[in-house]
Amino acid sequence: MIRIPDPGSSIVVADWIELFITTTEEFISKSNLSHLLERASGEEPKEAFIGDIWRELKSREKKYRVRPFIVDGPVVETTNNYKSKSTYIACLLMSLFGVASSSKRTPKLFERLSCFAVKAYLGGEAIVFGWPVELGKSPSIRDRIIEISVKLNERYVESPPEKYKDRGVDVVAWKPFHEQRPSQIVFLLQCAAGQNWRGKAPTLPIRSWEQYVHWSNNPVKAFAVPCIIPDHDWHEISKDGGVLFDRIRITNLTHELATQDKTLARDLDSFVKDQLKKLS
């Protein structure tokens, strides 16, 4: 059985329940969970703590477009209503266990997944911009900003020093008009696949990006994380990070991923299998 990373956090335990019932296809009850938490922490959890977890799960259940689980009284069980199950599980794994400091695979995979999600949201175009660059892309930030300017028909002005690599932007997305003129919706999106995402939301320097490109219409900040951002934090994180894409929104936007991007779907499947094998 996969361990519970933090048995004292209702948010973490709710994530773990989602992962457990999805990967085992078993239900979990309040009494069963109480026993597991006592075994993990050495202390019997209070009834109020279990109640907090159930309220969190009920709140999440309503937000998913196609519910991956249902809360039925004292029991939570999977529904198996997925078109892209690996997307959902991959986000759960990243949310619970973060990113290994030695691994660059997970952040790039999440950037690609976020790119797909924001493209689906806009009904437009999107490219992965973040460092390290994808195969075939120039490592020079100047070259890549010029490439963006050309793609979006915007006017390039200058670029930051090469030491900045991606200047906080992991994905650039836009919704072009048919005649391809500028003055369009543009998203500059930052991704945080690790557990330190709370400290990353305010770090995209949008004012600097307004100097690099002479945008006809200034871009909008956006922020993507594989976790679920709590309701009580939603407003403040959105004010700092811009338009938010958390696990619920990413899952809701990527139901057609398996048919529309088979390479990404295959890479997500591989990631999930590898991680589950390690954690088990």
Helices and strands as residue ranges (DSSP letters): H 10-24, E 28-29, H 30-41, H 47-63, E 69-72, E 75-78, H 85-97, H 105-122, E 125-128, H 141-152, E 155-156, G 162-164, E 171-175, E 185-191, G 197-199, G 201-203, H 206-212, E 213-214, E 220-224, H 231-241, E 243-245, H 247-253, H 257-260, H 262-279
